[in-house]
Amino acid sequence: MHIVIIGFGSQAKAWALNLKDSGANVYIALRESSPSIKEAEALGLKTLKLGPDLLDFNIFAVLTPDSTHEKILNDYKEFINKDSKIILAHGFSFVKNSFQEVYPNWNFLMLAPKAIASEVRFQFETKGKLGGVFSVEGSNNKESDTKLLKELARAIGITAGPYETTFKNEAFADLYSEQSILCSLIPYGALYSFKKLREKGISKEMAYLECWYEVKLITDALIKLGPSKFFNLISPNALIGGEKAKNLLFNKEFEAVNNQLIEDIWTGKFFKEVEEIDFENLKKEVKTFWENEEITKVHNELSGELFS
């Protein structure tokens, strides 16, 4: 397999190293001035410059941030042959920019590992488990491209699936899970609980263990055991307390908030919000916020003992 990966961020790096270790011929395509060229070559990866060099290939994985896909494809469209395969790791940009209509001469495919980049690499290296989904709805040869994506999935370490879906379903489900629990309820709920314990005089170490470190242990148990066995296993106090909190927290107001989140995605409102937000400024604000939280300092103090 000869595949060109455009970009060299976290996800691109994980894919490239996994594919290389699986025996695929991987090339990293970058702008001529990109500082990532030296980094990629130091890792034993072959590089090429975005431009005429792309004409020698017909399988491309665009693994830059979703917001950059439209510009990249437009800037380099003259160097991408007709009937080339454009593989995306999420459905967002395909849906938002109507790529199949804009570029009808290309085959748009999706292979989406359901994990952050560090886990894509870690699970591969440790021969662990990784789930994923795929779509060939933008393909002119669905049978052969399904075979290609399944081969590619095995090469990057996907062991569960990949299960077939659509670009839209992947994009919308991914957005909602990030907003409703993964990047909101879990980290900010843990932070809130940590702060409450500290207000009551609980030591920073104990508060961290209870409200941050144990999140991993609990989620590991949930995944390993499943919901029924998990709730059969936990202590009476945990079960009683959990049900009390469920009844208080998951009320009509909570449902209303979630209804707004999911409707904003399904109606396209969130896509417009993404365009209007200054992402770099927001990222800086969030980074500064977390860097100044006590829980971050405690994590840095204890992580060596707990995670190394």
Stockholm file with secondary structure:
# STOCKHOLM 1.0

chainA/1-308         MHIVIIGFGSQAKAWALNLKDSGANVYIALRESSPSIKEAEALGLKTLKLGPDLLDFNIFAVLTPDSTHEKILNDYKEFINKDSKIILAHGFSFVKNSFQEVYPNWNFLMLAPKAIASEVRFQFETKGKLGGVFSVEGSNNKESDTKLLKELARAIGITAGPYETTFKNEAFADLYSEQSILCSLIPYGALYSFKKLREKGISKEMAYLECWYEVKLITDALIKLGPSKFFNLISPNALIGGEKAKNLLFNKEFEAVNNQLIEDIWTGKFFKEVEEIDFENLKKEVKTFWENEEITKVHNELSGELFS
#=GR chainA/1-308 SS CEEEEECCSHHHHHHHHHHHHTTCEEEEEECTTCTHHHHHHHTTCEEEESSGGGGGCCEEEECSCGGGHHHHHHHTGGGSCTTCEEEESSSHHHHHHTHHHHCTTSEEEEEEESSCHHHHHHHHHTTCCCEEEEEEEECSCHHHHHHHHHHHHHHHTCCEEEEECCHHHHHHHHHHHIIIIITTHHHHHHHHHHHHHHHTTCCHHHHHIIIIIHHHHHHHHHHHHCHHHHHHHSCHHHHHHHHHHHHHHSSHHHHHHHHHHHHHHHTTHHHHHHHHSCHHHHHHHHHHHHHTSHHHHHHHHHHHHHHC
#=GC SS_cons         CEEEEECCSHHHHHHHHHHHHTTCEEEEEECTTCTHHHHHHHTTCEEEESSGGGGGCCEEEECSCGGGHHHHHHHTGGGSCTTCEEEESSSHHHHHHTHHHHCTTSEEEEEEESSCHHHHHHHHHTTCCCEEEEEEEECSCHHHHHHHHHHHHHHHTCCEEEEECCHHHHHHHHHHHIIIIITTHHHHHHHHHHHHHHHTTCCHHHHHIIIIIHHHHHHHHHHHHCHHHHHHHSCHHHHHHHHHHHHHHSSHHHHHHHHHHHHHHHTTHHHHHHHHSCHHHHHHHHHHHHHTSHHHHHHHHHHHHHHC
//
